[in-house]
């Protein structure tokens, strides 16, 4: 066994001449995060399958709309604290943890208030299902967000194995729960309540375990929380823009069309999350490197990653019709949209530039990207979707990603 391990180690070190990357570090972290992502992807597909089997399309579409709105509400719950906390732990600054949890809980109350206002709005407009859904959401928003900070601690400590284990546990239980709930009922309010109760309890147990299992120093700093506020503020438009297409599809085309759109987009998002694994692994490393080193090496690594993605796109275009016809036969219309949306994947590696900018605390550059990019997406999505329907949403995503790709490159060259 030790002989095989040494051979693999030597091979990884040999490949570093070509990848210009610490392949041992990437493989160690990447294996566990990739394993977690495999379970996430399988769980995501199983959840979609359960919805397509047991729930009408309009229930699935409305459920996705609620989750999209919840993502927008989270921008008022200091989302930047997660990245700032990861950075703090990567630098050995553990003393900020308890204050970070308290701040996340406190800021989460503002998101809850907005959710209550949405519930009131839908109640006045006689939409009891959405009113009840957002009423339930308001109770869980503060704790559900704060409890997830265990991920920041573990990622900052480079404990990717533990993160993957928690992800696997979460996904297995989530799929089982959703299967039971949807088998018993199609009531949206019950589905939303089950989802948020389960994830709040599970994340709470993960945070409790993390606090009990790890030891923490008392080193503190003053920059983590100001940086968290900067990240949260500059991320508002990005989060809204990320959900803008789904919200517009629901309001202008309806819940059924949103369900079709989600079926087309979800496999692409699962593939894009693989780049997210690399981003997670890279963040602690980039936090410890100088800007000069990052500027010299990062673009070459992004180009290599893009070249690897091209055959993945070709394979996806070939296979996705078979998968949708046999797994989601009610959503045949999603095939052509998904085949076009896969080109979205080609632009994913540019997110490593954001990771580098965050790691180096390049606040000015982050503001430029986080304001101009989302604004452009929202500006073009509205007329495209209005005049071209679901195709407008698809082309709007691709055009905005191309714009972001160019913007990221120009900003990165200036640091």
N, C-alpha and C positions, 0 to 999 in steps of 0.2 A: 504493500500500500504506500509506504514512504517512497519507494522507487518511482511509482506512478505519479505521486504528488510532486516529486522533484522534477520529473520530465515535463509535467504540465507547467510548473513554475518556470522552467527554462524556456519552454515554448512561448509563454506569455511575455517573458522578458525579451525574447528574440523579436516578437512582433512589434515591440515598442519602437523599433527603428523605423517602422513604416507608419504606425498610427500616431507616433509622437504623443502618446498618452500612457499614463500609469495603468497598464493592463491588469496587473495583479489586483490593484485596488478596485478597478472597475469591475473585474470578474467577481471578486468577493462580495461587493455590495450589489452588483448587478444580478447575481444568481438569485439572491433572496428576494430582491425587489421584483425581478422578472417572474419568479414563482408566484409571488403575491399578485402580480398583474395578470398572470394566466388564470388564477382563480377569480380575479375581478372580472376578466373578460368572459369566462365561462358563466360566472354568476350573472353578469349583465345579460348575456344571451338567454340564460334560463329564465330570468325575470321577464324579458321581452316575450319569450315563448309562453310563459304562464299567463301574461296579460292577453296575448293574442288568442290563447285557447279558452280562457274563462271569462274575459271581460270584453264588452262591446268596444268598438273603436272610439266612440265618443267618451267613454269612461277613461280609457288609457290616455287619450289626448288631453282631457281636463286634468288628470293626475299630473301629467308632464308640465302643463301650464302652471299648476300650483308650485311645483318644484322649481320652475324657472323664476317665478316671483319671489320665492324664498331665497334663491341665490342673489337676487337684487337687494332684498331686505338685509342680507348679511353685510352689505357694504357699509351699513350704519352701525355695525357691531365690531368695529376696529379689526378688520380682517388682516391688516398688515402686521399685527402682533405675532402671527404665526411665523412669518419669515424672519422678523427681527429677533424672535426668541431662538430660532434655529441658528442664526448667526451668532447670538450671544453664547449659546452652548458650544458652538464650534470653536469659540475663542476662550472657553473655560470660564465664562461669566455666568455662574449658576444662581447667584443671589437674586436675580430678577424674576424668578419663576412664580413665586406666590403673588407678587404684585401683578404680574402679567395675567394670571388667572382671575384675580379680583377685577382688574380693568376690563377684561373680556366679558365678565358677567355684568358689570355695570353698563358698559356700552351696549350689551345685548338687550337691555331694557328698552332702549330707543327703537331697536328693530321690532320689539314686541308691540310697542305702542303703534307703530306704523301698520303692523299686521292687524291689530285691533281696529284701526281706522278702515282698513280694507274690508274687514268683516262687516263693519257697520255699513259701508258703501254698498256691498252686495246684498245685505239684508234689506236696506231701503229699496233696492232695485229688484227685490223679490227673487233673488238667487240664493236660496237657502243652502244649497250644497257648497257653494264657494264661501258663503258667509260662515258656515260651520267649520269648513276646512281652515280658513285663516284664523278663526277663533282658537282652534286647537294649536295651530302653528305658534301663535303668540305666547302660549304657555311654555313651549319647549325651546324657543330660539336662544335665550341667554345661556342655559345650561348645556344644550347640545353643542354650541359653538365653543364654549369654554372648556368642556371636557375633552375636545379634540386636540388640545394643546399638548397632549402626551406625544403626538407625532413630532412636534417641533423639538421636544427634548430628545427623543430617540434619534431623529435625523441629525441633530446637532452633535450627538455623541457617536454618530456613524454606526448606530445599532440597527442596521438595515434588516438583519435577520428577525429581530423582534417585531419591527414594523410589519414585515411580511407575514409573520405568524398571526399578528392581530388582524391584519387585512383578511387573511384566509378564514379565520374564525368568524369575523364579521360577515363576510360574504356568504359562507355556508348557512349560518343561522338566518341571515336576511332572506335568502332564497326560500328556505323552508317555511319561514313565517309568511312570506308573500304568497306562497303556494296554498297554505292553509286558509289564509284570509280570503283570497280570491275564490277558492273552492266553495267557501261558505257564503260569501256575499259579494255583490258588485257595488255596494254603497260607498261612495267616494269618501265620506266623512270617516267611516270606520277604517278604510284603507289608510288614510292620512294619519289618523290617530295611532294605528298599529305601527306604521313606519317610524314616526317620530318618537314614540314611547320606547320602541326597541332600540333605536340608535342612541338615544340619550342614555339609557341604562347601560348599554354595552360600552359606549365611550367613557362613561363614568367609571366603570369597573377597570378599564384599561388605564385610565389616569390614576386611579387609586393604586393599582399594581405598580405603576411606574414610580409613584412617590414613595412607596414602601420598599421597592426592590433596589433603588439606586441611592447612592450617597451624593450629597450636594455640598459644594463649598459656599462660602458666604460672600464671595467676590461680587461686587455690584458695579454698575456704571450709570451714567446719566444719559447716554446716547440711545439706548435701546428703545425707550418709550417715545422719544421725539421722532426717531426713525420709523417706528411703527405707525405713528400718526401721519408722517409723510407718505409712507407706502399705502396706507388706507385711503388717504385723500386722493392721491394720484391714481389709485386703482378703481375709483368710483365709476368713471366712464368706461373703463375696460370691462368691468363686470356687467354693467348695464348693456354694453354693446354685445357681449358674449351671449346674452339671453334675448337680445332685441329681436332677432329673427324669429324665435319661437313665440314670443309674445305677440308680434305682428301677425304671424301665421294664425294663431288662435283667434285673434280679434277680427281679422279680415277674411280668413278662409274657413275657420271653424275647427272644432276639436278633432274631427275625423282627418282633415288634411294635416293637422299637427301630428297625429299618430303616424301617418304615412311618412312625414318628414323625419320623425324621430327614428323610425325603423331604418330609413336610408342613411341617417347620419351616425347612429350609434356604433356600427362596426368601424367606421372611419375614426371616430373619437377613441375607440379602444386601441386602435393602432397608434394614434397620436400619443396616447398615454405612455407608450414605450419610450418615446423621447423624453417624457416626463420623468421616467426612471433615471435616465442619464443625467437629467437636470438636477434631480435630488442628490445623486451621488456626487455630482460636480460641485455643488454649492459649498460644502465645507472646504474642499480643495481650493476653489477660487477665492474663498475668503482669506486664505493664507498666502496667496500669490500677489505679486505686484502688478500694477496696471500695465507696465511695459511688457512683462512676460505674457500676460493674457492677450494683449493686442497683437503680439508677434505670432502666437500659436493658434488662437481660437478659430479664426476664419478658415484655416486649412482643415481643421477638424470638422467644422460644419460642412465644408465641401465634400469631404470623404463620406460623411453620413448621408448627404443628399444623393450621392452616387449609389449608395447601398439601397436607398429607398426606391429607386426607379424600377428594378425588377419586382419589388413588392407590389407596386402599383399595377404593373402588367398582370401579375398573378391574381390580384384582387378583382380586376375587371373581368377576368376569365371565370373566376369561381363564384362571385357573388350572385349571379342569376340562379345558379343551382341551389345555393344555400337558402335564398329567400323563397324560392318556389317550394322547397321541401320543408322548411322550418316555419315560415310565415306565409302560408298560401293566401291568406286574406289580404296580404300587402304586396301583391305582384307589382302594383304601380310604383313601388319604391325602388325597383331594380335600376331603372335608367338614371334616377336621381343619384343613387349611391355610386354608380359607375362614374359619374362626373365629379361627385364630391370627393372621391378618393384622391384627386389631384391636390386637394387641400393638404394632404399628408406631406407633399413635397416641400411645403413652406415651414413645416414644424421645427426643423433644426435651428431656425433663427431664434427660437425661444432661449437657446443657450446664451445669446447675447444679453437678454434680460437678466438671466441668472448671474452673468458676470458683472453687470452693472449694479445689481442688488448687492452682490458680495463685496464690491468695492465702494458701496454707498455713493454711487454717482447720481445724486438726487436730481440735479438739473437735467441730465440726459434722460433719466427715467420719466420726469415730468413731460418732456417733449414727446416721448414715445407714447406714454399713457394718456395723453390728451389728444394729439393729432390722429393717432391710429383709430381709436374708438369713435371719434367724431366723424371721421371719413366713413367708417362702416355704417354708422347710423344714418348719415346723410344719404348714402346711395341705396341702402336697404329699403327705405320707405317708398321711394318712387318705383324702384324695380319690382318690389313685391306687389305694390298697388296695381301696376299695369301688366305684369307678367305672371302673377300668381306664384305658385311654388317654384317655378323656374327662376323667378326674380330673386327669391331667397337664396337659391343655389348659386347663381352667378354673382349675387351681391357678396356672398362669403368669399368666393374665389378672387374676385377683383379686390376686395379689401385686404385679403391676405397678401396679394402681390404688392399692393401699396405699402403694407407693413414691412414686407421683406426689404423693399428699397429703403424705406425710412430707417429701419434698424441698421442697415449697412452704412448709410450716410452718418448716422449718429455715432456708431461704433468707431468709424474712421477718425472721428474728431477727439476721442478721449486720449 
